[in-house]
Amino acid sequence: MTDIKRFDTDLRMSQAVVHAQTVYLAGQCGTAHAPIDVQTREALAKVDHHLAAVGSDKTWLLTVTIWLVSIVDYDAVNTVWDAWMPPGAAPARSCGEVQIGGDGYDIEIICTAALP
């Protein structure tokens, strides 16, 4: 039986869960009410942080889902994403427009990665 390891856990959720060499991250957001490029950079920095904490990194990303409050922000988010993502390491990715819980949050990034 494979163990499940949970990281940065509180009553509601874990920021990262590892099971069978797969890492699942909770949705990551930046600072509420900040411009979309700032929120995106901060959310991606949290992705980097949580992946590093479990022994992985963005080159091991398998899938990423990006939720935007407004699809109008798509190009601005992609500008930040493209600067962050190493060439040749792009995961399967989807992006859509949704309502996000919490006032002022314009982006949420959810990731699944492998452990090296």
KOLTI-628229 format. One line per field, with one value per atom (N, C-alpha, C): residue in one letter; residue number from 1; x, y negated, z negated. Coordinates in nm, 3 decimals, always signed. Each point is the difference from the previous one (the first is absolute). Example, Ala and Ser with C-alpha at 12.3 -4.5 7.8 and 13.67 -1.06 7.14 Angstrom:
BEGIN
residu <- c(A / A / A / S / S / S)
num <- c(1 / 1 / 1 / 2 / 2 / 2)
u <- c(+1.319 / -0.089 / +0.090 / -0.035 / +0.082 / -0.077)
v <- c(+0.569 / -0.119 / -0.120 / -0.105 / -0.119 / -0.109)
w <- c(-0.780 / +0.000 / +0.000 / +0.072 / -0.006 / -0.073)
END
This chain:
BEGIN
residu <- c(M / M / M / T / T / T / D / D / D / I / I / I / K / K / K / R / R / R / F / F / F / D / D / D / T / T / T / D / D / D / L / L / L / R / R / R / M / M / M / S / S / S / Q / Q / Q / A / A / A / V / V / V / V / V / V / H / H / H / A / A / A / Q / Q / Q / T / T / T / V / V / V / Y / Y / Y / L / L / L / A / A / A / G / G / G / Q / Q / Q / C / C / C / G / G / G / T / T / T / A / A / A / H / H / H / A / A / A / P / P / P / I / I / I / D / D / D / V / V / V / Q / Q / Q / T / T / T / R / R / R / E / E / E / A / A / A / L / L / L / A / A / A / K / K / K / V / V / V / D / D / D / H / H / H / H / H / H / L / L / L / A / A / A / A / A / A / V / V / V / G / G / G / S / S / S / D / D / D / K / K / K / T / T / T / W / W / W / L / L / L / L / L / L / T / T / T / V / V / V / T / T / T / I / I / I / W / W / W / L / L / L / V / V / V / S / S / S / I / I / I / V / V / V / D / D / D / Y / Y / Y / D / D / D / A / A / A / V / V / V / N / N / N / T / T / T / V / V / V / W / W / W / D / D / D / A / A / A / W / W / W / M / M / M / P / P / P / P / P / P / G / G / G / A / A / A / A / A / A / P / P / P / A / A / A / R / R / R / S / S / S / C / C / C / G / G / G / E / E / E / V / V / V / Q / Q / Q / I / I / I / G / G / G / G / G / G / D / D / D / G / G / G / Y / Y / Y / D / D / D / I / I / I / E / E / E / I / I / I / I / I / I / C / C / C / T / T / T / A / A / A / A / A / A / L / L / L / P / P / P)
num <- c(1 / 1 / 1 / 2 / 2 / 2 / 3 / 3 / 3 / 4 / 4 / 4 / 5 / 5 / 5 / 6 / 6 / 6 / 7 / 7 / 7 / 8 / 8 / 8 / 9 / 9 / 9 / 10 / 10 / 10 / 11 / 11 / 11 / 12 / 12 / 12 / 13 / 13 / 13 / 14 / 14 / 14 / 15 / 15 / 15 / 16 / 16 / 16 / 17 / 17 / 17 / 18 / 18 / 18 / 19 / 19 / 19 / 20 / 20 / 20 / 21 / 21 / 21 / 22 / 22 / 22 / 23 / 23 / 23 / 24 / 24 / 24 / 25 / 25 / 25 / 26 / 26 / 26 / 27 / 27 / 27 / 28 / 28 / 28 / 29 / 29 / 29 / 30 / 30 / 30 / 31 / 31 / 31 / 32 / 32 / 32 / 33 / 33 / 33 / 34 / 34 / 34 / 35 / 35 / 35 / 36 / 36 / 36 / 37 / 37 / 37 / 38 / 38 / 38 / 39 / 39 / 39 / 40 / 40 / 40 / 41 / 41 / 41 / 42 / 42 / 42 / 43 / 43 / 43 / 44 / 44 / 44 / 45 / 45 / 45 / 46 / 46 / 46 / 47 / 47 / 47 / 48 / 48 / 48 / 49 / 49 / 49 / 50 / 50 / 50 / 51 / 51 / 51 / 52 / 52 / 52 / 53 / 53 / 53 / 54 / 54 / 54 / 55 / 55 / 55 / 56 / 56 / 56 / 57 / 57 / 57 / 58 / 58 / 58 / 59 / 59 / 59 / 60 / 60 / 60 / 61 / 61 / 61 / 62 / 62 / 62 / 63 / 63 / 63 / 64 / 64 / 64 / 65 / 65 / 65 / 66 / 66 / 66 / 67 / 67 / 67 / 68 / 68 / 68 / 69 / 69 / 69 / 70 / 70 / 70 / 71 / 71 / 71 / 72 / 72 / 72 / 73 / 73 / 73 / 74 / 74 / 74 / 75 / 75 / 75 / 76 / 76 / 76 / 77 / 77 / 77 / 78 / 78 / 78 / 79 / 79 / 79 / 80 / 80 / 80 / 81 / 81 / 81 / 82 / 82 / 82 / 83 / 83 / 83 / 84 / 84 / 84 / 85 / 85 / 85 / 86 / 86 / 86 / 87 / 87 / 87 / 88 / 88 / 88 / 89 / 89 / 89 / 90 / 90 / 90 / 91 / 91 / 91 / 92 / 92 / 92 / 93 / 93 / 93 / 94 / 94 / 94 / 95 / 95 / 95 / 96 / 96 / 96 / 97 / 97 / 97 / 98 / 98 / 98 / 99 / 99 / 99 / 100 / 100 / 100 / 101 / 101 / 101 / 102 / 102 / 102 / 103 / 103 / 103 / 104 / 104 / 104 / 105 / 105 / 105 / 106 / 106 / 106 / 107 / 107 / 107 / 108 / 108 / 108 / 109 / 109 / 109 / 110 / 110 / 110 / 111 / 111 / 111 / 112 / 112 / 112 / 113 / 113 / 113 / 114 / 114 / 114 / 115 / 115 / 115 / 116 / 116 / 116)
u <- c(+0.085 / -0.085 / +0.089 / -0.033 / +0.076 / -0.054 / +0.091 / -0.040 / -0.043 / -0.086 / -0.038 / +0.066 / +0.075 / +0.067 / -0.064 / -0.036 / -0.063 / +0.093 / +0.005 / +0.089 / -0.080 / +0.044 / -0.067 / -0.150 / -0.037 / -0.139 / -0.066 / -0.124 / -0.081 / -0.134 / -0.098 / -0.129 / -0.067 / +0.018 / -0.073 / +0.074 / +0.133 / +0.071 / +0.149 / +0.067 / +0.146 / +0.047 / +0.112 / +0.054 / +0.063 / +0.048 / +0.057 / -0.032 / -0.027 / -0.021 / +0.083 / +0.074 / +0.082 / -0.052 / -0.021 / -0.043 / +0.059 / +0.068 / +0.052 / +0.079 / +0.095 / +0.089 / -0.071 / -0.123 / -0.074 / -0.028 / +0.017 / -0.022 / -0.124 / -0.090 / -0.121 / +0.006 / -0.007 / +0.001 / -0.139 / -0.030 / -0.124 / +0.010 / -0.111 / +0.001 / +0.083 / +0.086 / +0.089 / -0.044 / -0.004 / -0.041 / +0.107 / -0.003 / +0.087 / -0.074 / +0.049 / -0.059 / -0.129 / -0.108 / -0.129 / +0.012 / -0.070 / -0.010 / +0.128 / +0.104 / +0.122 / -0.028 / +0.080 / -0.016 / +0.019 / -0.059 / +0.002 / +0.142 / +0.092 / +0.137 / +0.066 / -0.028 / +0.054 / -0.061 / -0.132 / -0.066 / +0.054 / +0.023 / +0.051 / +0.141 / +0.089 / +0.137 / +0.000 / -0.083 / -0.005 / -0.055 / -0.103 / -0.055 / +0.102 / +0.073 / +0.103 / +0.117 / +0.031 / +0.104 / -0.045 / -0.127 / -0.052 / +0.007 / -0.029 / +0.015 / +0.144 / +0.095 / +0.143 / +0.030 / -0.048 / +0.026 / -0.054 / -0.125 / -0.061 / +0.060 / +0.033 / +0.067 / +0.137 / +0.076 / +0.132 / -0.012 / -0.103 / -0.019 / -0.021 / -0.051 / -0.023 / +0.104 / +0.098 / +0.109 / -0.021 / -0.083 / -0.023 / +0.024 / -0.027 / +0.007 / -0.085 / -0.008 / -0.091 / +0.033 / +0.122 / +0.032 / -0.068 / -0.056 / -0.070 / -0.152 / -0.049 / -0.145 / -0.061 / -0.113 / -0.074 / -0.120 / -0.080 / -0.117 / -0.010 / -0.053 / -0.028 / -0.135 / -0.083 / -0.126 / +0.008 / -0.029 / +0.001 / -0.144 / -0.049 / -0.132 / +0.017 / -0.069 / +0.002 / -0.140 / -0.008 / -0.128 / -0.045 / +0.095 / -0.030 / +0.096 / -0.054 / +0.083 / +0.074 / -0.039 / +0.070 / +0.146 / +0.027 / +0.135 / +0.088 / -0.053 / +0.070 / +0.138 / +0.009 / +0.129 / +0.100 / -0.044 / +0.091 / +0.052 / -0.087 / +0.041 / +0.101 / -0.026 / +0.092 / +0.137 / +0.006 / +0.129 / +0.083 / -0.062 / +0.069 / +0.033 / -0.097 / +0.020 / +0.118 / +0.003 / +0.104 / +0.140 / +0.011 / +0.129 / +0.039 / -0.097 / +0.022 / +0.030 / -0.064 / +0.010 / +0.127 / +0.084 / +0.121 / -0.035 / +0.076 / -0.026 / +0.002 / -0.097 / -0.006 / -0.065 / -0.046 / -0.056 / -0.150 / -0.064 / -0.142 / -0.087 / -0.084 / -0.093 / -0.125 / -0.085 / -0.135 / -0.068 / -0.063 / -0.052 / -0.137 / -0.085 / -0.130 / -0.020 / -0.086 / -0.026 / -0.146 / -0.069 / -0.139 / -0.040 / -0.118 / -0.056 / -0.101 / +0.019 / -0.089 / -0.009 / -0.094 / -0.001 / +0.093 / +0.086 / +0.095 / -0.043 / +0.004 / -0.036 / +0.098 / -0.053 / +0.085 / +0.001 / -0.028 / -0.006 / +0.139 / +0.012 / +0.124 / +0.100 / -0.031 / +0.088 / -0.042 / +0.094 / -0.031 / +0.055 / +0.080 / +0.060 / +0.021 / -0.019 / +0.033 / +0.066 / +0.113 / +0.077 / +0.007 / -0.047 / -0.003 / +0.093 / +0.086 / +0.103 / +0.006 / +0.040 / +0.037 / +0.140 / +0.089 / +0.138 / +0.045 / +0.111 / +0.065 / +0.115 / +0.039 / +0.125 / +0.112 / +0.115 / +0.113 / +0.046)
v <- c(+0.118 / -0.118 / -0.124 / -0.095 / -0.124 / -0.102 / -0.063 / -0.103 / -0.127 / -0.075 / -0.134 / -0.097 / -0.095 / -0.102 / -0.135 / -0.071 / -0.131 / -0.107 / -0.114 / -0.109 / -0.129 / -0.081 / -0.129 / +0.020 / +0.087 / +0.039 / -0.079 / -0.041 / -0.059 / +0.074 / -0.054 / +0.067 / +0.024 / -0.092 / +0.005 / +0.074 / -0.018 / +0.055 / +0.012 / +0.068 / +0.008 / -0.078 / -0.067 / -0.073 / +0.096 / +0.115 / +0.102 / +0.137 / +0.094 / +0.140 / +0.085 / +0.096 / +0.089 / +0.142 / +0.066 / +0.139 / +0.068 / +0.111 / +0.082 / -0.082 / -0.080 / -0.079 / -0.112 / -0.034 / -0.109 / -0.106 / -0.126 / -0.114 / -0.075 / -0.026 / -0.076 / -0.129 / -0.114 / -0.127 / -0.059 / -0.063 / -0.077 / -0.121 / -0.064 / -0.122 / -0.109 / -0.061 / -0.105 / -0.135 / -0.100 / -0.136 / -0.098 / -0.118 / -0.108 / -0.090 / -0.120 / -0.098 / -0.056 / +0.007 / -0.052 / -0.147 / -0.038 / -0.138 / -0.050 / +0.082 / -0.040 / +0.015 / -0.067 / +0.019 / +0.147 / +0.042 / +0.140 / +0.053 / -0.081 / +0.050 / +0.028 / -0.083 / +0.021 / +0.125 / +0.013 / +0.119 / +0.127 / -0.005 / +0.117 / +0.035 / -0.099 / +0.026 / +0.057 / -0.056 / +0.049 / +0.142 / +0.030 / +0.136 / +0.100 / -0.037 / +0.090 / +0.016 / -0.104 / +0.011 / +0.099 / +0.000 / +0.097 / +0.142 / +0.015 / +0.130 / +0.047 / -0.087 / +0.035 / +0.042 / -0.078 / +0.028 / +0.137 / +0.027 / +0.127 / +0.120 / -0.016 / +0.111 / +0.027 / -0.105 / +0.019 / +0.067 / -0.035 / +0.056 / +0.151 / +0.052 / +0.145 / +0.071 / -0.076 / +0.060 / +0.002 / -0.089 / -0.007 / -0.144 / -0.026 / -0.137 / -0.010 / -0.120 / -0.025 / +0.081 / +0.050 / +0.084 / +0.136 / +0.033 / +0.127 / -0.016 / -0.119 / -0.022 / +0.091 / +0.059 / +0.086 / -0.074 / -0.059 / -0.077 / -0.128 / -0.103 / -0.126 / -0.050 / -0.040 / -0.066 / -0.142 / -0.097 / -0.140 / -0.051 / -0.049 / -0.062 / -0.151 / -0.070 / -0.147 / -0.053 / -0.107 / -0.067 / -0.064 / -0.049 / -0.060 / +0.053 / +0.060 / +0.053 / -0.112 / -0.123 / -0.115 / -0.001 / +0.060 / +0.004 / +0.110 / +0.078 / +0.115 / -0.035 / -0.102 / -0.037 / -0.046 / -0.079 / -0.047 / +0.117 / +0.095 / +0.120 / +0.080 / +0.017 / +0.076 / -0.066 / -0.132 / -0.069 / +0.039 / +0.002 / +0.040 / +0.149 / +0.080 / +0.146 / +0.033 / -0.061 / +0.031 / -0.034 / -0.105 / -0.037 / +0.098 / +0.060 / +0.091 / +0.143 / +0.044 / +0.140 / +0.024 / +0.096 / +0.034 / +0.059 / -0.032 / +0.058 / +0.153 / +0.059 / +0.146 / +0.068 / -0.077 / +0.060 / -0.027 / -0.051 / -0.037 / +0.121 / -0.011 / +0.108 / -0.007 / +0.099 / -0.012 / -0.110 / -0.097 / -0.116 / -0.038 / -0.045 / -0.054 / -0.131 / -0.084 / -0.130 / -0.035 / -0.049 / -0.036 / -0.113 / -0.051 / -0.112 / +0.055 / -0.034 / +0.046 / -0.106 / +0.018 / -0.080 / +0.069 / -0.079 / +0.053 / -0.047 / +0.091 / -0.036 / -0.103 / -0.099 / -0.104 / -0.126 / -0.110 / -0.128 / -0.046 / -0.038 / -0.058 / +0.098 / +0.128 / +0.099 / +0.018 / -0.021 / +0.004 / +0.123 / +0.080 / +0.119 / +0.106 / +0.125 / +0.114 / +0.104 / +0.055 / +0.096 / +0.131 / +0.108 / +0.133 / +0.091 / +0.074 / +0.079 / +0.144 / +0.086 / +0.138 / +0.021 / +0.057 / +0.021 / +0.140 / +0.041 / +0.126 / -0.030 / +0.100 / -0.010 / +0.057 / -0.066 / +0.052 / +0.137)
w <- c(+0.000 / +0.000 / +0.000 / +0.081 / +0.010 / -0.099 / -0.071 / -0.095 / +0.071 / -0.067 / +0.044 / -0.096 / +0.053 / -0.082 / +0.029 / -0.106 / +0.013 / -0.058 / +0.067 / -0.038 / -0.017 / -0.098 / -0.028 / -0.011 / -0.094 / -0.018 / -0.111 / +0.027 / -0.106 / -0.004 / -0.066 / -0.015 / +0.135 / +0.095 / +0.127 / +0.110 / +0.007 / +0.116 / -0.026 / +0.091 / +0.004 / +0.121 / -0.011 / +0.115 / +0.101 / -0.049 / +0.088 / -0.057 / +0.090 / -0.038 / +0.096 / -0.057 / +0.081 / -0.018 / +0.114 / +0.000 / +0.124 / -0.021 / +0.111 / +0.101 / -0.047 / +0.086 / +0.077 / -0.044 / +0.061 / -0.106 / +0.039 / -0.088 / +0.047 / -0.092 / +0.028 / -0.082 / +0.067 / -0.071 / -0.007 / -0.113 / -0.012 / +0.092 / +0.026 / +0.081 / -0.065 / +0.079 / -0.051 / +0.057 / -0.087 / +0.038 / -0.046 / +0.058 / -0.045 / -0.096 / -0.017 / -0.089 / +0.059 / -0.076 / +0.046 / +0.037 / +0.103 / +0.050 / +0.067 / +0.007 / +0.073 / +0.149 / +0.084 / +0.145 / +0.039 / +0.111 / +0.039 / +0.020 / +0.052 / +0.018 / -0.135 / -0.099 / -0.134 / -0.063 / +0.010 / -0.055 / +0.066 / +0.130 / +0.071 / -0.046 / -0.006 / -0.047 / -0.142 / -0.087 / -0.138 / -0.007 / +0.077 / +0.000 / +0.051 / +0.105 / +0.054 / -0.098 / -0.075 / -0.103 / -0.108 / -0.032 / -0.098 / +0.057 / +0.128 / +0.065 / -0.015 / +0.034 / -0.016 / -0.143 / -0.096 / -0.142 / -0.042 / +0.032 / -0.043 / +0.071 / +0.127 / +0.069 / -0.061 / -0.029 / -0.061 / -0.137 / -0.075 / -0.134 / +0.002 / +0.111 / +0.009 / +0.087 / +0.051 / +0.076 / +0.150 / +0.051 / +0.144 / +0.048 / +0.125 / +0.053 / +0.125 / +0.057 / +0.113 / +0.125 / +0.012 / +0.116 / -0.008 / -0.115 / -0.020 / +0.002 / +0.034 / +0.008 / +0.107 / -0.033 / +0.092 / +0.059 / -0.088 / +0.042 / -0.082 / +0.063 / -0.069 / +0.048 / -0.095 / +0.031 / -0.055 / +0.084 / -0.040 / +0.008 / -0.112 / -0.004 / -0.006 / +0.087 / +0.004 / -0.026 / -0.078 / -0.020 / +0.131 / +0.079 / +0.130 / +0.105 / +0.104 / +0.107 / +0.073 / -0.022 / +0.056 / -0.047 / -0.115 / -0.056 / +0.060 / +0.092 / +0.056 / +0.055 / +0.082 / +0.061 / -0.105 / -0.098 / -0.105 / -0.084 / -0.029 / -0.075 / +0.082 / +0.128 / +0.085 / +0.011 / -0.004 / +0.002 / -0.122 / -0.117 / -0.123 / +0.005 / +0.042 / +0.010 / +0.089 / +0.120 / +0.097 / -0.052 / -0.079 / -0.060 / -0.111 / -0.065 / -0.114 / +0.045 / +0.108 / +0.042 / +0.080 / -0.043 / +0.076 / +0.137 / +0.102 / +0.132 / -0.006 / +0.068 / +0.007 / -0.119 / -0.099 / -0.121 / -0.016 / +0.104 / -0.013 / -0.031 / -0.104 / -0.034 / +0.087 / -0.011 / +0.055 / -0.082 / +0.068 / -0.070 / +0.052 / -0.090 / +0.039 / -0.074 / +0.056 / -0.060 / +0.027 / -0.100 / +0.018 / -0.091 / +0.026 / -0.077 / -0.100 / -0.127 / -0.108 / -0.108 / -0.090 / -0.122 / -0.099 / -0.063 / -0.097 / -0.139 / -0.096 / -0.136 / -0.056 / -0.067 / -0.060 / +0.085 / -0.061 / +0.070 / +0.044 / +0.126 / +0.050 / +0.058 / -0.006 / +0.060 / +0.146 / +0.092 / +0.142 / +0.071 / -0.070 / +0.060 / -0.108 / +0.041 / -0.086 / +0.090 / -0.046 / +0.080 / -0.076 / +0.065 / -0.061 / +0.080 / -0.068 / +0.068 / -0.049 / +0.091 / -0.032 / +0.058 / -0.079 / +0.044 / -0.040 / +0.060 / -0.037 / -0.096 / -0.074 / -0.077 / +0.086 / -0.002 / +0.080 / -0.050)
END
